[in-house]
Amino acid sequence: MSLDAATVRRIARLARIRVEDAEVETLKSELNAILGYVEQLDEVDVDGIAPLASVVQLGLRQREDQLSDGEIAEQVLANAPDRIGNFFAVPKVVE
Amino acid sequence: MAYSLEGRTGTWEVVVGLEVHAQVISESKLFSGASATYGGAPNAHVSFVDAGFPGMLPVINKECVAQAVRTGLGLKAQINLFSRFDRKNYFYADLPNGYQISQFAHPVVGTGTVEIELQDGTIKQIGITRLHLEQDAGKSMHDQHASKSVIDLNRAGVALMEIVSEPDIRSPEEAGAYLRKLRQILRYLGTCDGNMEEGSMRADVNVSVRKAGEAFRTRCEIKNVNSIRFVMHAVEAEALRQIEIWESGGEVVQETRLYDPSKGETRSMRSKEDAHDYRYFPEPDLLPLVLEQSWVDELAAKLPELPDEKRARFCDQYGIPFYDAGVLVAEQATADFYETVAKTRDGKLAANWITGDFFAALNRTGTTIETSPVSAAALGQLLDLIADKTINGRIAKDVFEEMVETGAMPADIVEKKGLRQVTDTGAIDAAVTKVLAENADKVAEYKSGKDKLFGFFVGQVMKAMQGKGNPALVNEAVKKQLG
């Protein structure tokens, strides 16, 4: 598998990372090197083996339905770059 | 008659599938202990997990899983003992993590069915593809500031069930019937309040059109429609738009659209161009969700009676028509009210009173079954007074109006106002004699063959007795005296 320049730009857009034209070639070869490394896994024969979601042979731990958190608006908003009252404020996004 | 739309090139069939997002009723959120209550001060019901702070880990709420399983059981669906969570990646200001935790490849509930009933009495099965658990996003508001949107994360992380139907729906009417039935089932189960105004139930509507016998054509998805009426309108508006495109030689492009109720049309959401590239991958912070069959069985054993079963039982047990039973089971509260009244009494009479005078009174007074001035016990007592002939049906209507006005018990009203039915044949005979004497001319007409006047005499006697005469006895007395 080999990424082309258009795919690199698309991945960057999906990740909301700005990539200058001059960077595309470098990123392309770096990403291809990473993919090439991971692709070594293709050499393993996995026929008839179910995909593994976790290496821990346990089910998910579940909690009871109780209120134990929240009501900390000041702390939640503490790092917000901008706020209006107790709302987060962001550049206008309208459909 | 099947629904279809006529175009210039012939008849078109409409194909609809619905994705319903139903907010789970629970105390706390799906993966955090913050409150799942609607509303509240901005960002009050938010934990660091909900706000996507670094290093915070999700821990699943057992009750939310139980609610999803109950819903699956109510939809006669397969419960998957193994399911898993995935990350659905997209960027939006009200999604703090940049991904939503959802279930993509392995949902907790598999295929099921919902039975719908149409106006003409047709029964149809709509297939359920799957139900999965996921987190809700926060809420953006765009009208609070000139150049900024504001974000409230109170809803972020609240558990949703996404319920996906098969493309089995063929008309706006079927879409409406499906949503109403689904909402009814969710309310009976107590797993979602079905309140579309508050957004606790929302629908994404997938629409395509085709000529008879064709395979499916390209569909468009109309996002976030928030009332049943709008869903029905959106289906037709979108189908007409697609027909116009196909018929003028164009090609429908698969895309996400919005329904604009004020214009009655759908429009493209260009901003969602990349929306379908969600790059799902297994959520590394959560192990697979593994359920015990015994736990699922326990939940199944405690499931309430569902509307279809209740309706069948009402017909069977109380001998009422299928239609009336449908009206009575529409809401759990109405069904409970009916059963309280009907349990030891005439089920048909109870059904007639509730669907007739009682519903009319609720409408007129703007009350609901919960706030009604007439309780089930009071209505039951009224039926008892009719059954033991203390009052007749005519007087019962007056007593009922008084009950609506004052909230008093019927026996007290009857006592206080002296409305007890007169069964004393001496008193009835006297009233009949007096009426016939006062209407000698009409009596002569009756005797010369004008039979219809019989009703007039009965009416006059009842009037003379302030409506309190026993109708059967009055009839009999009039007949006897007219000879």
HADDOCK unambig.tbl for C-alpha pairs under 7 A between the chains (distance, minus, plus):
assign (segid A and resid 53 and name CA) (segid B and resid 282 and name CA) 6.67 0.50 0.50
assign (segid A and resid 54 and name CA) (segid B and resid 287 and name CA) 6.45 0.50 0.50
assign (segid A and resid 59 and name CA) (segid B and resid 287 and name CA) 6.02 0.50 0.50
assign (segid A and resid 59 and name CA) (segid B and resid 288 and name CA) 5.74 0.50 0.50
assign (segid A and resid 59 and name CA) (segid B and resid 289 and name CA) 5.82 0.50 0.50
assign (segid A and resid 59 and name CA) (segid B and resid 290 and name CA) 5.23 0.50 0.50
assign (segid A and resid 60 and name CA) (segid B and resid 286 and name CA) 6.71 0.50 0.50
assign (segid A and resid 60 and name CA) (segid B and resid 287 and name CA) 4.83 0.50 0.50
assign (segid A and resid 60 and name CA) (segid B and resid 288 and name CA) 5.71 0.50 0.50
assign (segid A and resid 60 and name CA) (segid B and resid 289 and name CA) 5.18 0.50 0.50
assign (segid A and resid 60 and name CA) (segid B and resid 290 and name CA) 6.69 0.50 0.50
assign (segid A and resid 62 and name CA) (segid B and resid 59 and name CA) 6.50 0.50 0.50
assign (segid A and resid 62 and name CA) (segid B and resid 60 and name CA) 5.16 0.50 0.50
assign (segid A and resid 62 and name CA) (segid B and resid 61 and name CA) 5.85 0.50 0.50
assign (segid A and resid 62 and name CA) (segid B and resid 62 and name CA) 5.31 0.50 0.50
assign (segid A and resid 63 and name CA) (segid B and resid 59 and name CA) 6.68 0.50 0.50
assign (segid A and resid 63 and name CA) (segid B and resid 60 and name CA) 6.06 0.50 0.50
assign (segid A and resid 63 and name CA) (segid B and resid 61 and name CA) 5.11 0.50 0.50
assign (segid A and resid 63 and name CA) (segid B and resid 62 and name CA) 5.64 0.50 0.50
assign (segid A and resid 64 and name CA) (segid B and resid 61 and name CA) 5.99 0.50 0.50
assign (segid A and resid 64 and name CA) (segid B and resid 62 and name CA) 5.73 0.50 0.50
assign (segid A and resid 64 and name CA) (segid B and resid 63 and name CA) 6.86 0.50 0.50
assign (segid A and resid 65 and name CA) (segid B and resid 27 and name CA) 6.06 0.50 0.50
assign (segid A and resid 65 and name CA) (segid B and resid 28 and name CA) 5.82 0.50 0.50
assign (segid A and resid 65 and name CA) (segid B and resid 61 and name CA) 5.66 0.50 0.50
assign (segid A and resid 65 and name CA) (segid B and resid 62 and name CA) 6.53 0.50 0.50
assign (segid A and resid 65 and name CA) (segid B and resid 63 and name CA) 5.74 0.50 0.50
assign (segid A and resid 66 and name CA) (segid B and resid 27 and name CA) 6.28 0.50 0.50
assign (segid A and resid 66 and name CA) (segid B and resid 28 and name CA) 5.96 0.50 0.50
assign (segid A and resid 66 and name CA) (segid B and resid 33 and name CA) 6.28 0.50 0.50
assign (segid A and resid 67 and name CA) (segid B and resid 27 and name CA) 6.66 0.50 0.50
assign (segid A and resid 67 and name CA) (segid B and resid 28 and name CA) 5.60 0.50 0.50
assign (segid A and resid 67 and name CA) (segid B and resid 33 and name CA) 4.94 0.50 0.50
assign (segid A and resid 67 and name CA) (segid B and resid 34 and name CA) 5.72 0.50 0.50
assign (segid A and resid 67 and name CA) (segid B and resid 35 and name CA) 5.94 0.50 0.50
assign (segid A and resid 68 and name CA) (segid B and resid 33 and name CA) 4.67 0.50 0.50
assign (segid A and resid 68 and name CA) (segid B and resid 34 and name CA) 6.27 0.50 0.50
assign (segid A and resid 69 and name CA) (segid B and resid 33 and name CA) 4.73 0.50 0.50
assign (segid A and resid 69 and name CA) (segid B and resid 34 and name CA) 4.47 0.50 0.50
assign (segid A and resid 69 and name CA) (segid B and resid 47 and name CA) 5.75 0.50 0.50
assign (segid A and resid 70 and name CA) (segid B and resid 34 and name CA) 4.54 0.50 0.50
assign (segid A and resid 70 and name CA) (segid B and resid 35 and name CA) 6.91 0.50 0.50
assign (segid A and resid 70 and name CA) (segid B and resid 44 and name CA) 6.39 0.50 0.50
assign (segid A and resid 70 and name CA) (segid B and resid 45 and name CA) 4.91 0.50 0.50
assign (segid A and resid 70 and name CA) (segid B and resid 46 and name CA) 4.51 0.50 0.50
assign (segid A and resid 70 and name CA) (segid B and resid 47 and name CA) 4.36 0.50 0.50
assign (segid A and resid 71 and name CA) (segid B and resid 44 and name CA) 4.64 0.50 0.50
assign (segid A and resid 71 and name CA) (segid B and resid 45 and name CA) 5.52 0.50 0.50
assign (segid A and resid 71 and name CA) (segid B and resid 46 and name CA) 6.49 0.50 0.50
assign (segid A and resid 72 and name CA) (segid B and resid 44 and name CA) 6.37 0.50 0.50
assign (segid A and resid 73 and name CA) (segid B and resid 43 and name CA) 5.41 0.50 0.50
assign (segid A and resid 73 and name CA) (segid B and resid 44 and name CA) 5.20 0.50 0.50
assign (segid A and resid 73 and name CA) (segid B and resid 46 and name CA) 6.99 0.50 0.50
assign (segid A and resid 76 and name CA) (segid B and resid 48 and name CA) 6.55 0.50 0.50
assign (segid A and resid 76 and name CA) (segid B and resid 51 and name CA) 6.91 0.50 0.50
assign (segid A and resid 86 and name CA) (segid B and resid 42 and name CA) 5.58 0.50 0.50
assign (segid A and resid 86 and name CA) (segid B and resid 43 and name CA) 6.53 0.50 0.50
assign (segid A and resid 87 and name CA) (segid B and resid 42 and name CA) 5.93 0.50 0.50
assign (segid A and resid 87 and name CA) (segid B and resid 43 and name CA) 6.74 0.50 0.50
assign (segid A and resid 87 and name CA) (segid B and resid 150 and name CA) 5.67 0.50 0.50
assign (segid A and resid 87 and name CA) (segid B and resid 151 and name CA) 5.41 0.50 0.50
assign (segid A and resid 87 and name CA) (segid B and resid 152 and name CA) 5.63 0.50 0.50
assign (segid A and resid 88 and name CA) (segid B and resid 150 and name CA) 5.46 0.50 0.50
assign (segid A and resid 88 and name CA) (segid B and resid 151 and name CA) 4.92 0.50 0.50
assign (segid A and resid 88 and name CA) (segid B and resid 152 and name CA) 6.81 0.50 0.50
assign (segid A and resid 89 and name CA) (segid B and resid 148 and name CA) 6.17 0.50 0.50
assign (segid A and resid 89 and name CA) (segid B and resid 149 and name CA) 5.82 0.50 0.50
assign (segid A and resid 89 and name CA) (segid B and resid 150 and name CA) 4.51 0.50 0.50
assign (segid A and resid 89 and name CA) (segid B and resid 151 and name CA) 6.31 0.50 0.50
assign (segid A and resid 90 and name CA) (segid B and resid 148 and name CA) 5.52 0.50 0.50
assign (segid A and resid 90 and name CA) (segid B and resid 149 and name CA) 5.37 0.50 0.50
assign (segid A and resid 90 and name CA) (segid B and resid 150 and name CA) 6.23 0.50 0.50
assign (segid A and resid 91 and name CA) (segid B and resid 147 and name CA) 6.51 0.50 0.50
assign (segid A and resid 91 and name CA) (segid B and resid 148 and name CA) 4.69 0.50 0.50
assign (segid A and resid 91 and name CA) (segid B and resid 149 and name CA) 5.99 0.50 0.50
assign (segid A and resid 92 and name CA) (segid B and resid 142 and name CA) 6.77 0.50 0.50
assign (segid A and resid 92 and name CA) (segid B and resid 147 and name CA) 5.46 0.50 0.50
assign (segid A and resid 92 and name CA) (segid B and resid 148 and name CA) 4.19 0.50 0.50
assign (segid A and resid 92 and name CA) (segid B and resid 149 and name CA) 4.53 0.50 0.50
assign (segid A and resid 93 and name CA) (segid B and resid 149 and name CA) 6.27 0.50 0.50
assign (segid A and resid 94 and name CA) (segid B and resid 142 and name CA) 6.68 0.50 0.50
